[in-house]
Amino acid sequence: MNNHWIPSSRINGQKLGYIPIGYKLMLTFMIFILLLVSVNFYISHSMYDESMRKQTRVNIQGTLKQIRDNVAYKVDDIVQTSATLYDDPTLIQSVRRNLSGTDNHIRMNHVILPKLESAAKAVGLNLRLSVYFHNQTVYEKYKNWDNDNNQDFNEQTYDIYHMTRISDEFWYFTLPEEKYNATMMWRQVEEDERDGRISMIRRLVDMNNPLEIKEVGIMRFSVRLSQLFESVDYTKLGDGSMLSVLDPFGNVVFTSGPSVEDNNDTLVKVNEYTALAAHDQKNYLIIEEDLPQKNWKIVAQVPLNIIEQEAKSVRTVLIVICLICVLLFTYLGYVISQSFSKRILKIVGVLNAFREGDLHKRIAYRGKGEFPQIANALNAMGEDFEALIKKVYLTQLQKKEAELEMLQSQINPHFLYNTLSSINQLAKFGETEKLQDMVVQLAQFYRLTLNSGRILIPIALEIEQANAYLDIQKVKYGQRMEVTFDIDTNIWPYETIKLILQPFIENVLKHAWSGDRIHIRVSVKREGDDILYRIIDDGLGMKQERIQEIFDPKDHSHTGCGIRNIDQRVKLHYGSEYGVSIFSKVGIGTSVQIRIPARSRNSNPEKKGSG
């Protein structure tokens, strides 16, 4: 089985030289590795800087994305908390009303204060929630933050103010025009700059009239910069690096680096940062990452001299290691792959064939090693699987057929008993002509039903058998029963499972009577590649729950078992896409549809004969 290298030799006077494909691949691989290493030594001094920048950029961008996600997570928490107040109709309607006395006290203590307290404590941060209301009847309740001792207050708090306190403030005037559930602004306002904080500002609006959104107040969620940007840590990028957060206006909101002593300083203007970032691009790597929640940016500044110093020694070691690994693993890969790859591929091929259903695939190895044992086990497993599948399939098929034949044997004696009773009555009353017709039709019915034990019969015989049954019933019911046949002439070349039409007609006569007369329409047509039987009556009809019970495989009662077994019988022979479906409405009637494939009698060579 293995390929062996054939040395150059003289055969029939000709010199032959043959190199197996495995050797060719390994030689090509070795030449490629040697050229790559040689070129790398020659041009590494000119290419290294750029390649390291790219690699470092990828690593730093990955770190920045993690930092961005951490900041975005905290920002989303604050935004979601504000949304609980923004979308709270109870709070909005309560704030709109002008109340006093007891009513105002109830509103404050049962609506406004609990909701604000819940919002202030919803985020696990040092959060200050300040709410400004237009309604002057709402009480003010606030802590004096002008005291420097309060700037490091370590609890979640909420304050209530009147809008008159901020109506002249610049930051209030510059709040963007309200767009439902979208307008918000991050900015340092009030005591934020002093306390090293930043606020998320958002309106509270009345949406009773969507065409005219009315402002009822302002929410301000103030959070510490050090908490919001806790993950913005320069040490994640290495010594000498610096991380900065820029707001949409180009201001440095937060900075983390070895030269930063206090992150609570006043915002630095963007032009100062730009001058710093643009200093000596050859010595620094500048990378930005957007914070989409606020249109802010995280900017990383990484000194390349540190990267270069660390990389020099690493580069030498890696080159040596790579050379050793190339030589070692090339040799080992060659030896091992040539020994095992072909055998493994053959085993995998057999397993894939088994998975795709081809259980005839076999493999053969000589010798006494593990591979011959695996091959023998696979061959035996394939044979066992194939035999087991055939055995299970035949067993299940025989079981189904036995159940259906038993059902048929239960149905026919009952029908025979009723028919003989009718014949007896006709004999008593001397109606010999009707009696003769019924006996002839009974004989015709059983001749077609038995049909030499065959399961598949021409559709014409199935219709003839149903007609024979109806002729018998017409003797019994007379003018009370009206039957119409609608037969498509294109269905005559096709065959069907026997005895799937008559049981449904019998079911109509047993259960569907709603008056003195009943009308039955039997339709057999070809639609595309299918044959459709339809039995339609104007009887009592059924509820949808009853139809579901009939087709429920877990229902082991005898009610509806005939319909369920016919459905299973069709699916057994033709597949799950075929079978019985029932459409019914109480007081109107029922339509039963049986779908089978349109198969001609010549296209079914394997027909079940008599048992």
C-alpha positions in Angstrom: 0.0 0.0 0.0 2.8 2.4 0.7 4.6 4.3 -2.0 8.3 3.6 -2.2 11.0 5.6 -4.0 12.3 3.7 -7.0 16.0 4.5 -7.5 17.3 5.3 -11.0 17.9 2.0 -12.8 18.0 0.5 -16.2 14.9 -1.4 -17.2 14.6 -2.6 -20.8 17.5 -0.4 -21.7 15.9 2.7 -20.4 16.9 4.7 -17.3 13.9 5.3 -15.1 13.7 7.8 -12.2 10.5 8.0 -10.2 9.9 10.3 -7.2 6.6 9.8 -5.3 4.3 12.8 -4.8 5.0 12.8 -1.0 8.7 13.4 -1.7 8.0 16.1 -4.2 5.7 17.9 -1.7 8.3 17.7 1.0 11.2 18.9 -1.3 9.0 21.8 -2.4 8.2 22.7 1.2 11.9 22.5 2.2 13.0 24.8 -0.7 10.2 27.3 0.3 11.3 27.3 3.9 15.0 27.8 3.1 14.2 30.7 0.7 11.8 32.3 3.2 14.4 32.2 6.0 17.2 33.5 3.8 15.1 36.4 2.6 13.9 37.1 6.1 17.5 37.4 7.3 18.3 39.7 4.4 15.4 42.1 4.6 14.4 41.8 8.3 16.2 45.1 9.2 14.0 47.0 6.8 10.8 45.1 7.2 10.8 44.6 10.9 9.6 48.0 11.9 6.5 47.9 9.7 5.6 44.3 10.6 6.0 45.0 14.3 3.9 48.1 14.0 1.2 46.1 12.3 1.3 43.3 14.8 1.4 45.7 17.7 -1.5 47.6 16.2 -3.6 44.4 16.0 -2.8 43.6 19.6 -3.5 47.1 20.9 -6.7 47.3 18.9 -7.8 44.1 20.5 -7.1 45.5 23.9 -8.8 48.8 23.0 -11.9 46.9 21.9 -12.0 45.1 25.3 -11.6 48.5 27.0 -14.3 50.0 24.8 -16.7 47.1 25.6 -16.1 47.6 29.3 -16.8 51.3 29.1 -19.8 50.7 26.8 -21.2 48.2 29.3 -21.2 50.8 32.1 -22.6 53.5 29.8 -25.4 51.1 28.7 -26.3 50.5 32.3 -26.7 54.2 32.9 -28.7 54.7 29.7 -30.9 51.7 30.5 -31.5 53.1 34.0 -32.5 56.5 32.6 -34.8 54.7 30.2 -36.8 53.3 33.2 -37.7 56.8 34.1 -38.0 58.1 30.5 -40.5 55.4 29.7 -42.4 55.5 33.0 -45.9 56.9 32.2 -46.8 56.8 35.9 -44.0 59.1 36.8 -44.6 61.4 33.9 -48.3 61.8 34.6 -47.6 62.3 38.3 -45.1 65.0 37.7 -47.5 66.9 35.3 -50.2 67.4 37.9 -50.2 70.4 40.2 -50.9 69.0 43.7 -50.7 70.3 47.2 -51.1 69.2 50.7 -51.8 65.5 51.3 -52.1 64.7 47.6 -48.7 66.2 47.0 -47.2 64.3 50.0 -48.6 61.0 48.7 -47.3 61.7 45.2 -43.8 62.5 46.6 -43.5 59.5 49.0 -45.3 56.9 46.9 -44.4 57.7 43.3 -41.5 60.2 42.7 -39.1 59.4 45.6 -39.3 55.6 45.3 -38.7 55.7 41.6 -35.8 58.0 41.8 -34.2 56.0 44.6 -34.6 52.8 42.7 -33.0 54.4 39.6 -30.1 55.9 41.6 -29.3 52.4 43.1 -29.9 50.4 39.9 -26.2 50.8 38.7 -23.4 49.6 40.9 -21.5 52.9 40.6 -21.0 56.0 42.7 -24.1 57.6 41.0 -25.6 61.1 41.7 -29.0 61.4 40.1 -30.3 65.0 39.8 -33.8 65.6 38.4 -35.1 69.1 37.5 -38.9 69.5 37.2 -40.9 72.3 35.6 -43.7 71.6 38.0 -43.1 74.0 40.9 -45.5 72.0 43.2 -43.0 69.1 43.3 -40.9 69.5 46.4 -37.2 70.1 46.1 -35.0 67.6 47.9 -31.3 67.8 47.5 -27.9 67.6 49.1 -25.6 70.6 49.1 -22.7 69.6 46.8 -20.9 72.9 47.2 -19.1 71.6 50.2 -15.7 70.1 49.2 -16.1 67.4 51.8 -19.0 65.9 49.8 -17.1 65.4 46.5 -16.1 61.8 47.5 -19.4 60.8 48.9 -19.6 57.0 48.4 -23.3 56.4 48.2 -25.9 56.4 45.4 -27.9 59.6 45.9 -30.7 61.5 44.2 -31.7 65.2 44.2 -34.8 67.0 43.1 -34.7 70.6 41.9 -36.9 73.0 40.1 -36.0 73.9 36.5 -35.5 77.5 37.5 -32.1 76.5 38.9 -30.8 75.6 35.4 -33.0 77.5 33.1 -30.2 80.1 32.4 -27.4 77.5 32.2 -25.5 77.2 29.0 -25.5 73.4 29.0 -29.3 73.3 29.3 -29.7 75.6 26.2 -27.3 73.5 24.2 -29.2 70.2 24.8 -30.1 68.9 21.3 -33.6 68.9 20.0 -35.6 66.0 21.5 -35.9 62.8 19.5 -37.9 60.1 21.2 -35.8 57.7 23.2 -32.6 58.9 21.4 -31.6 62.4 22.7 -29.0 62.4 25.4 -25.7 64.2 26.1 -22.6 63.5 28.1 -20.9 66.6 29.6 -19.3 68.0 32.7 -21.8 70.4 34.3 -22.4 71.9 37.7 -20.0 70.4 40.2 -18.7 67.6 37.9 -15.5 69.3 36.9 -14.5 70.0 40.5 -15.4 66.4 41.7 -13.8 64.6 38.7 -17.2 63.4 37.4 -19.2 63.5 34.2 -23.0 63.6 33.6 -25.4 61.9 31.2 -28.1 64.5 30.6 -31.5 63.5 29.3 -35.0 65.0 29.1 -38.2 63.7 30.8 -40.9 64.2 28.2 -44.7 63.9 28.0 -45.7 61.7 25.0 -49.5 62.2 25.3 -49.4 64.1 22.0 -46.7 62.5 19.9 -46.8 65.4 17.5 -46.0 67.8 20.3 -43.5 66.3 22.7 -43.6 68.3 25.9 -40.6 68.6 28.3 -41.5 68.0 32.0 -38.0 67.8 33.4 -34.3 67.0 33.0 -32.4 63.9 34.3 -28.7 64.2 35.1 -26.8 61.0 36.0 -23.4 62.0 37.4 -20.7 59.3 37.7 -17.0 59.4 38.6 -14.6 59.5 35.7 -12.4 57.0 37.5 -15.3 54.6 37.8 -16.7 55.0 34.3 -13.2 54.7 32.8 -11.8 52.2 35.3 -10.8 49.8 32.5 -8.9 52.6 30.7 -5.6 51.6 32.2 -2.3 52.3 30.4 -0.6 49.3 32.0 -2.6 47.0 29.8 -0.6 48.3 26.9 2.8 48.4 28.6 5.2 50.8 30.3 5.5 54.2 28.7 2.1 54.0 27.0 -0.7 56.4 27.5 -4.5 56.1 27.1 -6.8 59.0 26.6 -10.6 59.4 26.1 -11.8 62.2 23.8 -15.4 63.6 23.8 -17.3 64.6 20.6 -16.1 68.2 21.0 -12.4 67.2 20.9 -11.7 67.5 24.6 -9.6 65.0 26.6 -12.1 63.6 29.2 -9.8 61.1 30.8 -6.1 60.1 30.6 -4.2 57.2 32.0 -0.4 57.2 31.8 2.8 57.3 33.9 2.9 61.1 33.6 -0.7 61.6 34.7 -0.9 62.5 38.4 -4.6 63.5 38.7 -7.4 62.5 36.3 -9.7 65.0 37.9 -8.1 68.0 36.2 -10.0 70.2 33.9 -10.5 68.9 30.4 -7.6 69.4 28.0 -8.3 70.9 24.6 -7.9 68.7 21.6 -5.3 70.8 20.0 -3.0 70.2 23.0 -3.6 66.5 22.7 -3.0 66.6 18.9 0.3 68.3 19.3 1.4 65.6 21.8 0.1 62.7 19.6 1.7 64.1 16.5 5.1 64.4 18.1 7.7 62.2 16.4 5.4 59.6 14.6 8.5 57.4 14.1 8.9 56.9 17.8 5.2 56.5 18.8 2.3 54.4 17.5 -1.0 56.1 17.7 -4.2 54.0 17.6 -7.9 55.1 18.0 -11.0 53.2 18.8 -14.5 54.6 18.7 -17.0 54.5 21.5 -20.2 54.5 19.5 -22.5 55.1 22.5 -21.3 58.7 22.9 -19.2 59.3 19.7 -16.2 59.4 21.9 -12.8 58.0 21.1 -10.2 56.0 23.0 -6.7 56.9 21.8 -3.6 54.8 22.6 -0.1 56.2 22.4 2.6 53.5 22.5 6.4 54.2 22.4 8.0 52.0 19.7 11.5 52.1 21.2 10.3 49.8 24.0 8.9 47.4 21.4 12.1 47.5 19.4 14.3 46.8 22.4 12.3 43.9 23.5 12.0 42.5 20.0 15.6 42.4 19.1 16.5 39.6 21.4 13.2 37.8 20.8 13.8 38.0 17.1 17.1 36.2 17.3 15.8 33.5 19.5 12.7 33.0 17.3 14.8 32.7 14.2 16.9 30.0 15.7 13.9 28.2 17.1 12.2 28.5 13.8 15.1 27.0 11.9 15.4 24.1 14.3 11.7 23.5 14.3 11.6 23.7 10.5 14.3 21.0 10.2 13.0 18.8 12.9 9.3 18.9 12.1 9.8 18.7 8.4 11.7 15.4 8.9 9.3 14.1 11.5 6.3 15.2 9.4 7.7 13.4 6.4 8.3 10.1 8.2 5.1 10.0 10.1 2.8 11.4 7.4 4.1 8.9 4.8 3.5 6.1 7.2 0.0 7.0 8.4 -1.7 9.5 6.1 -2.7 7.0 3.4 -4.0 4.4 5.8 -5.9 7.0 7.8 -7.4 8.5 4.6 -8.6 5.1 3.6 -10.2 4.5 7.0 -11.8 8.0 6.9 -13.1 7.2 3.4 -14.8 4.1 4.6 -16.3 6.0 7.6 -17.6 8.7 5.3 -19.1 6.1 3.0 -20.9 4.6 6.1 -22.1 8.0 7.1 -23.6 8.6 3.6 -25.3 5.3 3.7 -23.0 3.2 1.6 -22.5 0.2 3.8 -20.9 -1.9 1.0 -17.6 -0.1 1.3 -14.7 -2.3 2.5 -11.0 -1.9 3.2 -8.2 -4.5 3.4 -4.7 -4.3 5.1 -2.2 -7.1 5.4 -0.3 -7.8 8.5 -1.0 -8.1 12.3 -0.7 -4.4 13.3 -3.4 -2.0 14.5 -4.5 -0.9 11.1 -5.4 -4.4 9.9 -7.4 -4.9 13.1 -9.2 -1.6 12.5 -9.9 -2.5 8.9 -11.3 -5.9 10.0 -13.4 -4.2 12.7 -14.7 -1.6 10.2 -15.6 -4.3 7.7 -17.4 -6.4 10.3 -19.2 -3.3 11.6 -20.4 -2.4 8.1 -21.7 -5.9 7.6 -23.4 -5.9 11.0 -25.0 -2.5 10.4 -26.3 -3.5 7.0 -27.8 -6.7 8.4 -29.2 -4.9 11.4 -30.8 -2.1 9.3 -32.4 -4.7 7.0 -33.7 -6.7 9.9 -35.1 -3.7 11.7 -36.7 -2.4 8.6 -38.3 -5.7 7.7 -39.5 -6.2 11.3 -41.1 -2.8 11.5 -42.7 -3.2 8.0 -44.1 -6.6 9.0 -45.3 -5.2 12.3 -47.1 -2.3 10.6 -48.6 -4.6 8.0 -49.8 -7.0 10.7 -51.4 -4.1 12.6 -53.2 -2.8 9.5 -54.3 -6.3 8.4 -55.7 -6.9 11.9 -57.5 -3.5 11.7 -59.0 -4.6 8.3 -60.0 -7.9 9.7 -61.8 -6.1 12.5 -63.6 -3.7 10.1 -64.8 -6.2 7.5 -66.6 -8.7 9.8 -68.5 -5.8 11.3 -69.5 -4.6 7.9 -70.4 -8.2 6.8 -72.6 -8.6 9.9 -74.5 -5.4 9.2 -74.9 -6.3 5.5 -76.1 -9.9 6.3 -78.6 -8.4 8.7 -79.9 -6.1 5.9 -80.1 -9.2 3.6 -82.1 -11.0 6.3 -84.6 -8.1 6.5 -85.0 -8.0 2.8 -85.7 -11.7 2.7 -88.3 -11.4 5.4 -90.2 -8.7 3.5 -89.9 -10.6 0.2 -87.9 -7.9 -1.6 -86.0 -10.5 -3.7 -84.8 -8.0 -6.3 -83.1 -5.8 -3.8 -81.8 -8.9 -2.0 -80.3 -10.2 -5.2 -78.6 -6.8 -5.9 -77.2 -6.7 -2.4 -75.8 -10.2 -2.5 -74.2 -9.4 -5.9 -72.7 -6.2 -4.6 -71.5 -7.9 -1.4 -69.7 -10.5 -3.5 -68.2 -7.8 -5.7 -67.1 -5.8 -2.7 -65.2 -8.7 -1.1 -63.7 -9.8 -4.4 -62.2 -6.4 -4.8 -61.3 -6.1 -1.1 -59.4 -9.4 -0.9 -57.9 -9.0 -4.4 -55.6 -12.0 -4.0 -53.9 -10.4 -1.0 -52.3 -7.6 -3.0 -51.7 -4.2 -1.2 -51.1 -2.1 -4.4 -54.0 -2.1 -6.9 -55.1 0.1 -9.8 -57.0 3.2 -8.8 -59.9 2.1 -10.9 -60.3 -1.0 -8.7 -60.2 1.1 -5.5 -63.0 3.3 -6.9 -65.0 0.3 -8.0 -64.6 -1.2 -4.5 -65.9 2.0 -3.0 -68.8 2.1 -5.5 -69.7 -1.5 -4.6 -69.8 -0.6 -0.9 -72.1 2.4 -1.8 -74.4 0.2 -3.9 -74.9 -2.0 -0.8 -75.6 1.0 1.4 -78.0 2.5 -1.2 -80.2 -0.6 -0.6 -80.3 0.2 3.1 -80.6 4.0 3.0 -82.4 4.5 -0.4 -83.1 8.1 -1.3 -81.7 9.4 2.1 -78.2 9.1 0.7 -77.0 11.0 -2.4 -73.5 10.2 -3.7 -71.6 12.1 -6.5 -68.4 10.9 -8.1 -66.0 13.4 -9.7 -63.2 11.3 -11.3 -60.3 12.7 -13.4 -59.8 10.4 -16.4 -56.0 11.1 -16.1 -55.8 8.9 -13.0 -56.5 5.5 -14.6 -52.8 4.6 -15.4 -51.9 4.9 -11.7 -52.1 2.6 -8.7 -52.9 3.0 -5.0 -52.9 1.3 -1.7 -56.1 -0.7 -1.5 -58.9 0.1 1.0 -58.2 3.7 1.7 -61.3 5.3 0.2 -64.1 3.0 1.5 -63.4 3.4 5.3 -63.9 7.2 5.0 -67.2 6.7 3.2 -68.3 4.2 5.8 -67.2 6.7 8.5 -69.5 9.4 7.0 -72.5 7.0 7.0 -71.8 6.1 10.6 -71.1 9.4 12.2 -72.0 12.4 10.0 -75.8 12.2 9.8 -77.4 15.6 10.8 -80.9 15.0 9.3 -82.9 12.7 7.1 -80.6 13.1 4.1 -76.8 13.3 3.6 -74.9 14.2 0.5 -71.5 12.7 -0.2 -69.1 13.8 -3.0 -66.1 11.6 -3.9 -63.4 13.3 -6.0 -60.2 11.7 -7.4 -57.9 14.0 -9.3 -54.3 14.3 -10.3 -52.5 17.5 -9.1 -49.0 17.8 -10.3 -47.1 14.6 -9.2 -49.8 13.6 -6.7 -53.1 11.9 -6.6 -55.7 13.5 -4.3 -58.7 11.7 -2.9 -61.4 13.9 -1.4 -64.5 12.7 0.5 -66.8 15.7 1.2 -70.1 15.5 3.2 -72.6 18.0 4.5 -73.1 16.2 7.8 -72.5 17.2 11.4 -68.8 18.2 11.1 -66.2 18.0 13.9 -64.4 20.4 16.2 -60.7 21.1 15.6 -59.9 19.5 19.0 -61.5 16.2 17.8 -59.4 16.2 14.6 -56.2 16.7 16.7 -57.2 13.8 18.9 -57.6 11.5 15.9 -54.1 12.2 14.6 -52.5 12.2 18.1 -50.0 9.2 18.1 -50.2 9.2 21.9 -54.0 8.6 21.9 -54.3 4.8 22.3 -58.1 4.8 22.3 -60.1 3.0 19.6 -61.8 6.3 18.6 -60.5 7.4 15.2 -58.0 4.5 15.0 -59.2 3.6 11.5 -58.4 7.1 10.2 -55.1 7.2 12.1 -54.1 3.8 10.8 -54.9 4.7 7.1 -52.7 7.8 7.6 -49.9 5.7 9.0 -50.3 3.2 6.2 -50.0 5.8 3.5 -46.9 7.3 5.2 -45.4 3.8 5.5 -45.6 3.2 1.8 -45.0 6.6 0.3 -43.3 8.8 3.0 -44.1 11.4 5.6 -45.1 14.1 3.1 -48.2 12.0 2.1 -51.2 11.0 4.2 -54.6 12.1 5.4 -55.8 15.6 6.3 -59.2 16.6 7.6 -60.9 20.0 7.3 -64.2 20.3 9.2 -66.6 22.8 10.7 -69.4 21.9 13.0 -72.9 22.2 11.4 -71.4 22.5 7.9 -69.7 19.3 7.1 -66.3 17.6 6.7 -63.7 17.3 3.9 -61.2 14.5 4.0 -58.2 14.6 1.7 -55.8 11.7 1.1 -52.6 12.5 -0.8 -50.5 9.8 -2.5 -47.9 10.1 -5.2 -48.9 9.5 -8.8 -47.1 6.2 -9.6 -48.0 4.1 -12.6 -48.4 0.4 -12.3 -45.3 -0.2 -14.4 -43.1 1.9 -12.1 -43.5 -0.4 -9.0 -41.7 -3.6 -9.7 -41.7 -4.7 -6.1 -45.4 -5.4 -5.3 -46.4 -7.3 -2.3 -48.1 -10.5 -3.3 -50.4 -12.7 -1.3 -49.3 -13.9 2.0 
